[in-house]
Amino acid sequence: MKISSEFSKHALEYDKYNVIQNRVIQKLLSLVNNKPLNILDLGCGNGSLCKAIDWNYEHFTGVDFAPGMLELHPKSKNIEAVYGDFNDKTLFENLLTCQYDYIFSASALQWAEDLDMVFKNIKNLNAPIALAIFTSNTFKTLNETASITSLLRSADEVNELQKKYFDVEFEVINYKLEFESTRDMFRYIKKSGVSGARKILSYKESKKLLNEYPVNYLEFEVIFIYSI
């Protein structure tokens, strides 16, 4: 297992809320040694990974269960945006009718209801992989300060699951994103989607956390599972 870390300052200077997700995508693409022609992206969202690919491919299939995101995804004669949920075995039964040269998933599989099942079905597609999954150490200080239990799995849990199906590299990267103010930090959490749209603090609790949060950054822990 490889462990590394990165630090970004002043997230809101980028004037967008997907700073870490974009870094994850760049990392995933850097792991690909060849230029796959037929690509599958599980949890494709609005197409950020598709837009970041800098080589010519024959066909790109993006799958997501959010129609609003799929509407924003690039589409062309060789780009297909498909409605589907990786929690549904039927999706993978349909995907088995196609042949892929590479399977990506950037910042989506942490929301898998049954990650063991998802890994098993990805394995059955018989293609190299580059997967990025956020872990329970994401927002670690925030969760500890607010006494919140993370919805996400730990890196060790994910590693034990993936080893059942893949013979691949497993790397952990810890990112820190620094903010000018705690208020900017909370705005980022709300807009970025990383929190999973969970709201469990009352107004009074949120205000207390806003005033007492001990650091000026958020932590993100991302694991990368990739073929070599």
Buried (B, 14 or more C-beta within 10 A) or exposed (E): EEEEEBEBEEBBEEEEBBBBBBBBBEBBBEBBEEEBBBBBBBBBBBBBBBEEBEEEBEBBBBBBBBEEBBEEBEBEEBBBBBEBBBBBBEBBEEBEEEEBBBBBBBBBBBBBEEBEBBBBBBBEBEBBBBBBBBBBBBBBBBBEBBEBEBEBBBBEEBBEBBEEBBEBBBBBBBBBBBBEEBEBBBBBBEEBEBBEEEEEBEEEEBEBBEEEBEBBBBBBBBBBBBBE
